[in-house]
Amino acid sequence: MDPISIAAGTIGAKFLEEAVKFLWSEAGKILDRYHKAKEKKEEVIEEPAPPELKLPARRVIDFDAVRKREDDLLDARDRLTRYYQGHRPIAADDERLVVGVQTLLDLVGEVYRQETPRLLLENRQKIDEVEAGGSVTGIRTNMKEGKATSEQEIGIVKGDVTGIDYKS
């Protein structure tokens, strides 16, 4: 890892396993219902989602959103298939997996018109100088699960520099 890169917090493998299973099958349900009911504008799914994903138990599929993002949903789902089927191990430090989960989570959230949690926070800063008494913080977060990286390239440092400021 680059010496300026700081990783704070990791996503648990158990959380990722649940997220992959839920999101992979949820995307499949969305696409199936879309193809079976193209004349409708929306449809409701009522079943609990893992609480960490912050999705309500009653979710409304916006078929206009599915129409616009169908290829993206298919591609994102395909990227998680090997994990879902157990052909790739689920590991918290697998960036490809984490990015895939975040991508599919964002798409599912868009189709449901719901805000979704951020699993990844990334920051890149290039700063010439931090003056005495000054301070620079790359990321301030209180996220419970996820991965945060802050890369800072700083010339002259006379003040305070923080890559990631985590508040629980």
SEVO-471448 format. One record per residue: residue number from 1; residue in one letter; x, y, z of N, C-alpha, C in turn. Coordinates in Angstrom, 2 decimals, always signed. Layout:
<selums>
nr / rest / neast / nnorth / nup / caeast / canorth / caup / ceast / cnorth / cup
NUM / A / X / Y / Z / X / Y / Z / X / Y / Z
...
</selums>
This chain:
<selums>
nr / rest / neast / nnorth / nup / caeast / canorth / caup / ceast / cnorth / cup
1 / M / +0.85 / -1.18 / +0.00 / +0.00 / +0.00 / +0.00 / +0.88 / +1.24 / +0.00
2 / D / +0.53 / +2.21 / -0.76 / +1.21 / +3.49 / -0.83 / +1.31 / +4.08 / +0.58
3 / P / +2.50 / +4.59 / +1.02 / +2.64 / +5.08 / +2.38 / +1.70 / +6.23 / +2.73
4 / I / +1.21 / +6.97 / +1.75 / +0.30 / +8.08 / +2.05 / -1.13 / +7.58 / +2.18
5 / S / -1.41 / +6.39 / +1.66 / -2.76 / +5.83 / +1.71 / -3.03 / +5.28 / +3.11
6 / I / -4.16 / +5.64 / +3.65 / -4.54 / +5.16 / +4.97 / -5.89 / +4.48 / +4.82
7 / A / -6.02 / +3.26 / +5.30 / -7.32 / +2.59 / +5.26 / -7.87 / +2.54 / +6.67
8 / A / -9.10 / +2.98 / +6.85 / -9.75 / +2.96 / +8.17 / -11.02 / +2.16 / +8.05
9 / G / -11.17 / +1.23 / +8.93 / -12.39 / +0.43 / +8.92 / -12.36 / -0.56 / +7.78
10 / T / -12.83 / -1.72 / +8.03 / -12.95 / -2.70 / +6.96 / -14.35 / -3.27 / +6.99
11 / I / -14.79 / -3.70 / +5.87 / -16.10 / -4.30 / +5.77 / -15.95 / -5.75 / +6.18
12 / G / -16.81 / -6.21 / +7.06 / -16.74 / -7.59 / +7.50 / -17.12 / -8.56 / +6.39
13 / A / -16.46 / -9.71 / +6.37 / -16.75 / -10.72 / +5.35 / -18.19 / -11.21 / +5.48
14 / K / -18.71 / -11.33 / +6.70 / -20.09 / -11.79 / +6.90 / -21.07 / -10.79 / +6.27
15 / F / -20.82 / -9.50 / +6.49 / -21.66 / -8.46 / +5.89 / -21.61 / -8.57 / +4.38
16 / L / -20.42 / -8.72 / +3.81 / -20.28 / -8.82 / +2.36 / -21.00 / -10.05 / +1.81
17 / E / -20.90 / -11.15 / +2.53 / -21.57 / -12.38 / +2.08 / -23.08 / -12.16 / +2.02
18 / E / -23.64 / -11.56 / +3.06 / -25.08 / -11.27 / +3.08 / -25.45 / -10.28 / +1.98
19 / A / -24.63 / -9.26 / +1.79 / -24.90 / -8.25 / +0.77 / -24.88 / -8.86 / -0.63
20 / V / -23.90 / -9.70 / -0.91 / -23.82 / -10.34 / -2.23 / -25.06 / -11.19 / -2.48
21 / K / -25.41 / -12.03 / -1.52 / -26.57 / -12.91 / -1.68 / -27.84 / -12.10 / -1.90
22 / F / -28.05 / -11.09 / -1.06 / -29.27 / -10.29 / -1.16 / -29.31 / -9.49 / -2.46
23 / L / -28.25 / -8.75 / -2.75 / -28.25 / -7.86 / -3.92 / -28.32 / -8.65 / -5.23
24 / W / -27.61 / -9.78 / -5.31 / -27.62 / -10.59 / -6.52 / -29.04 / -11.08 / -6.79
25 / S / -29.69 / -11.63 / -5.75 / -31.05 / -12.13 / -5.96 / -32.05 / -10.99 / -6.12
26 / E / -31.83 / -9.88 / -5.45 / -32.74 / -8.74 / -5.57 / -32.70 / -8.16 / -6.99
27 / A / -31.51 / -8.04 / -7.55 / -31.40 / -7.56 / -8.93 / -32.11 / -8.52 / -9.88
28 / G / -32.00 / -9.82 / -9.61 / -32.71 / -10.81 / -10.43 / -34.21 / -10.63 / -10.35
29 / K / -34.73 / -10.40 / -9.15 / -36.17 / -10.17 / -8.98 / -36.62 / -8.92 / -9.72
30 / I / -35.84 / -7.88 / -9.59 / -36.17 / -6.61 / -10.27 / -36.26 / -6.84 / -11.77
31 / L / -35.25 / -7.49 / -12.33 / -35.22 / -7.72 / -13.78 / -36.34 / -8.66 / -14.23
32 / D / -36.60 / -9.71 / -13.45 / -37.70 / -10.63 / -13.79 / -39.03 / -9.90 / -13.81
33 / R / -39.29 / -9.13 / -12.79 / -40.57 / -8.42 / -12.71 / -40.69 / -7.36 / -13.81
34 / Y / -39.58 / -6.75 / -14.14 / -39.57 / -5.76 / -15.22 / -39.97 / -6.43 / -16.55
35 / H / -39.38 / -7.56 / -16.83 / -39.67 / -8.24 / -18.10 / -41.07 / -8.83 / -18.16
36 / K / -41.63 / -9.16 / -17.01 / -42.98 / -9.73 / -16.99 / -44.06 / -8.65 / -16.98
37 / A / -43.72 / -7.43 / -16.64 / -44.76 / -6.40 / -16.46 / -44.33 / -5.07 / -17.09
38 / K / -43.92 / -5.08 / -18.33 / -43.43 / -3.85 / -18.97 / -44.49 / -2.76 / -19.09
39 / E / -45.76 / -3.12 / -19.09 / -46.79 / -2.09 / -19.23 / -47.02 / -1.34 / -17.92
40 / K / -46.57 / -1.87 / -16.79 / -46.73 / -1.20 / -15.51 / -45.65 / -0.13 / -15.33
41 / K / -45.93 / +0.82 / -14.45 / -44.95 / +1.86 / -14.12 / -44.09 / +1.45 / -12.92
42 / E / -44.71 / +0.66 / -12.00 / -43.98 / +0.24 / -10.81 / -44.61 / -1.01 / -10.22
43 / E / -43.87 / -1.64 / -9.32 / -44.36 / -2.82 / -8.62 / -43.71 / -2.85 / -7.24
44 / V / -44.38 / -3.48 / -6.30 / -43.91 / -3.50 / -4.91 / -43.31 / -4.86 / -4.57
45 / I / -42.19 / -4.83 / -3.85 / -41.61 / -6.02 / -3.24 / -41.70 / -5.81 / -1.74
46 / E / -42.25 / -6.79 / -1.05 / -42.38 / -6.68 / +0.40 / -41.70 / -7.87 / +1.06
47 / E / -40.50 / -7.64 / +1.50 / -39.75 / -8.62 / +2.28 / -38.56 / -7.90 / +2.89
48 / P / -38.11 / -8.33 / +4.04 / -37.02 / -7.61 / +4.70 / -35.71 / -7.69 / +3.93
49 / A / -34.95 / -6.61 / +4.04 / -33.59 / -6.54 / +3.50 / -32.63 / -6.53 / +4.68
50 / P / -31.39 / -6.93 / +4.47 / -30.43 / -6.83 / +5.57 / -30.40 / -5.39 / +6.11
51 / P / -30.50 / -5.21 / +7.41 / -30.60 / -3.86 / +7.98 / -29.44 / -2.93 / +7.61
52 / E / -28.26 / -3.50 / +7.42 / -27.09 / -2.68 / +7.09 / -27.23 / -1.98 / +5.74
53 / L / -28.08 / -2.52 / +4.86 / -28.25 / -1.95 / +3.53 / -29.23 / -0.78 / +3.52
54 / K / -29.90 / -0.56 / +4.65 / -30.79 / +0.60 / +4.82 / -31.92 / +0.65 / +3.80
55 / L / -32.42 / -0.50 / +3.36 / -33.55 / -0.55 / +2.44 / -34.79 / -0.95 / +3.24
56 / P / -35.92 / -0.30 / +3.00 / -37.13 / -0.65 / +3.73 / -37.66 / -2.03 / +3.32
57 / A / -38.50 / -2.63 / +4.16 / -39.08 / -3.93 / +3.85 / -40.04 / -3.83 / +2.66
58 / R / -40.69 / -2.69 / +2.51 / -41.60 / -2.47 / +1.37 / -40.87 / -1.56 / +0.38
59 / R / -40.55 / -2.13 / -0.78 / -39.77 / -1.40 / -1.79 / -40.56 / -1.34 / -3.09
60 / V / -40.56 / -0.17 / -3.71 / -41.29 / +0.03 / -4.97 / -40.29 / +0.06 / -6.12
61 / I / -40.45 / -0.86 / -7.06 / -39.59 / -0.90 / -8.24 / -40.09 / +0.14 / -9.24
62 / D / -39.23 / +1.06 / -9.61 / -39.55 / +2.06 / -10.63 / -39.10 / +1.48 / -11.98
63 / F / -40.07 / +1.03 / -12.78 / -39.74 / +0.38 / -14.05 / -39.10 / +1.33 / -15.06
64 / D / -39.36 / +2.63 / -14.97 / -38.67 / +3.59 / -15.84 / -37.17 / +3.59 / -15.52
65 / A / -36.85 / +3.53 / -14.23 / -35.44 / +3.47 / -13.83 / -34.79 / +2.17 / -14.29
66 / V / -35.54 / +1.06 / -14.20 / -35.01 / -0.23 / -14.67 / -34.75 / -0.16 / -16.17
67 / R / -35.68 / +0.42 / -16.89 / -35.54 / +0.53 / -18.36 / -34.24 / +1.28 / -18.70
68 / K / -33.97 / +2.34 / -17.97 / -32.77 / +3.15 / -18.24 / -31.48 / +2.45 / -17.80
69 / R / -31.56 / +1.63 / -16.76 / -30.34 / +1.06 / -16.18 / -30.25 / -0.46 / -16.29
70 / E / -31.07 / -1.04 / -17.17 / -31.11 / -2.50 / -17.29 / -29.74 / -3.10 / -17.58
71 / D / -29.02 / -2.56 / -18.55 / -27.70 / -3.11 / -18.88 / -26.73 / -2.98 / -17.71
72 / D / -26.80 / -1.85 / -17.00 / -25.94 / -1.66 / -15.83 / -26.26 / -2.67 / -14.73
73 / L / -27.56 / -2.91 / -14.51 / -27.97 / -3.92 / -13.52 / -27.46 / -5.31 / -13.91
74 / L / -27.61 / -5.66 / -15.18 / -27.13 / -6.96 / -15.65 / -25.63 / -7.09 / -15.49
75 / D / -24.89 / -6.05 / -15.87 / -23.42 / -6.09 / -15.76 / -22.97 / -6.18 / -14.30
76 / A / -23.59 / -5.38 / -13.43 / -23.20 / -5.38 / -12.02 / -23.53 / -6.73 / -11.38
77 / R / -24.65 / -7.29 / -11.74 / -25.04 / -8.60 / -11.22 / -24.07 / -9.67 / -11.71
78 / D / -23.72 / -9.60 / -12.98 / -22.76 / -10.55 / -13.54 / -21.42 / -10.50 / -12.80
79 / R / -20.97 / -9.29 / -12.43 / -19.68 / -9.15 / -11.74 / -19.68 / -9.83 / -10.37
80 / L / -20.87 / -10.01 / -9.78 / -20.94 / -10.67 / -8.47 / -21.29 / -12.14 / -8.55
81 / T / -21.56 / -12.66 / -9.74 / -22.01 / -14.05 / -9.88 / -21.02 / -15.05 / -9.31
82 / R / -19.74 / -14.89 / -9.57 / -18.76 / -15.86 / -9.06 / -18.72 / -15.89 / -7.54
83 / Y / -18.91 / -14.73 / -6.93 / -18.97 / -14.67 / -5.46 / -20.25 / -15.33 / -4.96
84 / Y / -21.35 / -15.01 / -5.61 / -22.66 / -15.56 / -5.23 / -22.65 / -17.09 / -5.32
85 / Q / -22.04 / -17.62 / -6.35 / -22.02 / -19.07 / -6.57 / -20.92 / -19.78 / -5.77
86 / G / -20.09 / -19.01 / -5.08 / -19.04 / -19.60 / -4.26 / -17.77 / -19.94 / -5.01
87 / H / -17.64 / -19.48 / -6.27 / -16.44 / -19.77 / -7.05 / -15.29 / -18.83 / -6.70
88 / R / -15.59 / -17.74 / -6.06 / -14.57 / -16.81 / -5.55 / -14.84 / -16.63 / -4.06
89 / P / -13.79 / -16.64 / -3.26 / -14.00 / -16.44 / -1.81 / -14.41 / -14.99 / -1.52
90 / I / -15.25 / -14.84 / -0.52 / -15.65 / -13.50 / -0.09 / -14.69 / -13.06 / +0.98
91 / A / -13.94 / -12.02 / +0.67 / -12.94 / -11.50 / +1.59 / -13.11 / -9.99 / +1.72
92 / A / -13.00 / -9.51 / +2.94 / -13.22 / -8.09 / +3.21 / -12.21 / -7.19 / +2.50
93 / D / -11.04 / -7.73 / +2.17 / -10.03 / -6.90 / +1.52 / -10.04 / -7.03 / -0.01
94 / D / -11.05 / -7.67 / -0.55 / -11.19 / -7.84 / -2.00 / -11.85 / -6.59 / -2.58
95 / E / -11.04 / -5.68 / -3.10 / -11.56 / -4.41 / -3.58 / -12.53 / -4.59 / -4.74
96 / R / -12.26 / -5.55 / -5.59 / -13.17 / -5.83 / -6.71 / -14.56 / -6.19 / -6.20
97 / L / -14.59 / -7.00 / -5.14 / -15.85 / -7.39 / -4.53 / -16.56 / -6.19 / -3.91
98 / V / -15.83 / -5.40 / -3.13 / -16.43 / -4.25 / -2.46 / -16.98 / -3.25 / -3.48
99 / V / -16.23 / -3.00 / -4.54 / -16.69 / -2.09 / -5.59 / -17.93 / -2.68 / -6.27
100 / G / -17.92 / -3.98 / -6.51 / -19.07 / -4.63 / -7.13 / -20.32 / -4.55 / -6.27
101 / V / -20.16 / -4.76 / -4.97 / -21.29 / -4.65 / -4.04 / -21.81 / -3.22 / -4.02
102 / Q / -20.90 / -2.25 / -3.94 / -21.33 / -0.84 / -3.91 / -22.06 / -0.46 / -5.20
103 / T / -21.55 / -0.91 / -6.33 / -22.17 / -0.60 / -7.62 / -23.58 / -1.16 / -7.69
104 / L / -23.74 / -2.44 / -7.33 / -25.06 / -3.05 / -7.39 / -25.99 / -2.44 / -6.34
105 / L / -25.48 / -2.14 / -5.17 / -26.28 / -1.49 / -4.14 / -26.79 / -0.13 / -4.62
106 / D / -25.93 / +0.65 / -5.26 / -26.34 / +1.96 / -5.80 / -27.43 / +1.80 / -6.87
107 / L / -27.28 / +0.82 / -7.75 / -28.26 / +0.60 / -8.80 / -29.61 / +0.14 / -8.24
108 / V / -29.56 / -0.79 / -7.30 / -30.79 / -1.26 / -6.66 / -31.46 / -0.09 / -5.92
109 / G / -30.68 / +0.71 / -5.24 / -31.22 / +1.89 / -4.56 / -31.86 / +2.86 / -5.54
110 / E / -31.24 / +3.05 / -6.69 / -31.79 / +3.94 / -7.71 / -33.13 / +3.43 / -8.23
111 / V / -33.22 / +2.13 / -8.46 / -34.45 / +1.52 / -8.96 / -35.57 / +1.63 / -7.91
112 / Y / -35.21 / +1.57 / -6.63 / -36.19 / +1.70 / -5.55 / -36.38 / +3.16 / -5.10
113 / R / -35.63 / +4.07 / -5.71 / -35.66 / +5.48 / -5.30 / -35.33 / +5.63 / -3.81
114 / Q / -34.28 / +4.95 / -3.39 / -33.85 / +4.96 / -1.99 / -32.38 / +5.35 / -1.90
115 / E / -32.05 / +6.11 / -0.87 / -30.65 / +6.39 / -0.57 / -30.01 / +5.10 / -0.05
116 / T / -28.77 / +4.86 / -0.40 / -28.08 / +3.67 / +0.06 / -26.80 / +4.08 / +0.78
117 / P / -26.33 / +3.25 / +1.71 / -25.11 / +3.60 / +2.44 / -23.87 / +3.51 / +1.57
118 / R / -22.88 / +4.27 / +1.92 / -21.59 / +4.23 / +1.21 / -20.71 / +3.19 / +1.88
119 / L / -20.23 / +2.26 / +1.12 / -19.29 / +1.25 / +1.63 / -17.86 / +1.69 / +1.36
120 / L / -17.70 / +2.62 / +0.42 / -16.38 / +3.10 / +0.04 / -16.33 / +4.62 / +0.12
121 / L / -15.33 / +5.12 / +0.79 / -15.06 / +6.56 / +0.77 / -13.62 / +6.71 / +0.30
122 / E / -13.43 / +7.53 / -0.71 / -12.08 / +7.74 / -1.23 / -11.79 / +9.23 / -1.30
123 / N / -10.58 / +9.58 / -0.96 / -10.16 / +10.97 / -0.99 / -8.76 / +11.05 / -1.57
124 / R / -8.57 / +12.01 / -2.46 / -7.24 / +12.31 / -2.99 / -7.06 / +13.82 / -2.93
125 / Q / -6.00 / +14.23 / -2.29 / -5.74 / +15.67 / -2.15 / -4.30 / +15.97 / -2.52
126 / K / -4.12 / +17.10 / -3.16 / -2.77 / +17.61 / -3.40 / -2.76 / +19.03 / -2.83
127 / I / -1.93 / +19.21 / -1.82 / -1.90 / +20.48 / -1.09 / -0.47 / +20.98 / -1.07
128 / D / -0.29 / +22.24 / -1.45 / +1.06 / +22.81 / -1.46 / +1.60 / +23.02 / -0.06
129 / E / +0.75 / +23.58 / +0.83 / +1.25 / +23.92 / +2.16 / +0.10 / +23.93 / +3.17
130 / V / +0.39 / +23.44 / +4.37 / -0.52 / +23.57 / +5.51 / +0.18 / +24.49 / +6.49
131 / E / -0.37 / +25.69 / +6.63 / +0.27 / +26.72 / +7.46 / +0.16 / +26.39 / +8.94
132 / A / +1.03 / +27.01 / +9.76 / +0.98 / +26.85 / +11.21 / -0.41 / +27.26 / +11.70
133 / G / -1.00 / +26.44 / +12.53 / -2.34 / +26.72 / +13.03 / -3.44 / +26.21 / +12.10
134 / G / -3.09 / +25.85 / +10.89 / -4.05 / +25.33 / +9.93 / -4.20 / +23.83 / +10.05
135 / S / -5.22 / +23.32 / +9.42 / -5.41 / +21.86 / +9.45 / -6.09 / +21.39 / +8.17
136 / V / -5.80 / +20.16 / +7.83 / -6.40 / +19.52 / +6.67 / -6.84 / +18.12 / +7.09
137 / T / -8.08 / +17.78 / +6.74 / -8.60 / +16.43 / +6.99 / -9.13 / +15.89 / +5.67
138 / G / -8.69 / +14.71 / +5.32 / -9.12 / +14.10 / +4.07 / -10.57 / +13.65 / +4.12
139 / I / -10.94 / +12.85 / +5.13 / -12.30 / +12.32 / +5.26 / -12.71 / +12.40 / +6.72
140 / R / -13.92 / +12.87 / +6.97 / -14.55 / +12.77 / +8.28 / -15.74 / +11.84 / +8.10
141 / T / -15.80 / +10.80 / +8.92 / -16.87 / +9.82 / +8.74 / -17.30 / +9.22 / +10.06
142 / N / -18.52 / +8.71 / +10.07 / -19.01 / +7.92 / +11.20 / -19.59 / +6.60 / +10.69
143 / M / -19.18 / +6.19 / +9.49 / -19.74 / +4.97 / +8.92 / -19.39 / +3.78 / +9.79
144 / K / -20.34 / +2.85 / +9.87 / -20.18 / +1.67 / +10.73 / -19.48 / +0.53 / +10.00
145 / E / -19.72 / +0.38 / +8.73 / -19.10 / -0.65 / +7.90 / -18.57 / +0.05 / +6.67
146 / G / -17.48 / -0.41 / +6.14 / -17.00 / +0.16 / +4.90 / -15.50 / +0.26 / +4.85
147 / K / -15.04 / +0.90 / +3.82 / -13.61 / +1.08 / +3.62 / -13.40 / +2.53 / +3.23
148 / A / -12.47 / +3.16 / +3.91 / -12.15 / +4.55 / +3.59 / -10.66 / +4.65 / +3.29
149 / T / -10.32 / +5.35 / +2.23 / -8.91 / +5.58 / +1.91 / -8.71 / +7.07 / +1.65
150 / S / -7.61 / +7.56 / +2.14 / -7.29 / +8.97 / +1.95 / -5.85 / +9.05 / +1.48
151 / E / -5.65 / +9.67 / +0.36 / -4.31 / +9.84 / -0.20 / -4.05 / +11.34 / -0.23
152 / Q / -2.99 / +11.75 / +0.45 / -2.68 / +13.17 / +0.54 / -1.23 / +13.41 / +0.12
153 / E / -1.08 / +14.31 / -0.81 / +0.26 / +14.74 / -1.25 / +0.40 / +16.18 / -0.80
154 / I / +1.29 / +16.38 / +0.17 / +1.41 / +17.70 / +0.78 / +2.87 / +18.14 / +0.73
155 / G / +3.05 / +19.39 / +0.30 / +4.40 / +19.95 / +0.21 / +4.98 / +20.29 / +1.58
156 / I / +4.60 / +21.43 / +2.13 / +5.13 / +21.92 / +3.41 / +4.04 / +21.78 / +4.48
157 / V / +4.41 / +21.13 / +5.59 / +3.45 / +20.92 / +6.67 / +3.93 / +21.65 / +7.91
158 / K / +3.16 / +22.66 / +8.32 / +3.44 / +23.38 / +9.58 / +2.26 / +23.23 / +10.53
159 / G / +1.13 / +22.74 / +10.03 / -0.07 / +22.57 / +10.84 / -0.41 / +21.11 / +11.01
160 / D / -1.71 / +20.84 / +11.16 / -2.18 / +19.47 / +11.40 / -2.72 / +18.85 / +10.11
161 / V / -2.36 / +17.58 / +9.90 / -2.85 / +16.83 / +8.74 / -3.44 / +15.52 / +9.25
162 / T / -4.67 / +15.25 / +8.85 / -5.33 / +14.00 / +9.22 / -5.86 / +13.37 / +7.95
163 / G / -5.55 / +12.11 / +7.74 / -6.07 / +11.40 / +6.58 / -7.54 / +11.09 / +6.74
164 / I / -7.88 / +10.37 / +7.84 / -9.26 / +9.99 / +8.09 / -9.57 / +10.25 / +9.55
165 / D / -10.63 / +11.01 / +9.77 / -11.10 / +11.31 / +11.11 / -12.38 / +10.54 / +11.33
166 / Y / -12.32 / +9.49 / +12.15 / -13.47 / +8.63 / +12.37 / -14.10 / +8.95 / +13.72
167 / K / -15.40 / +9.21 / +13.69 / -16.16 / +9.46 / +14.91 / -17.21 / +8.37 / +15.04
168 / S / -17.21 / +7.65 / +16.15 / -18.21 / +6.60 / +16.32 / -19.50 / +7.15 / +16.90
</selums>
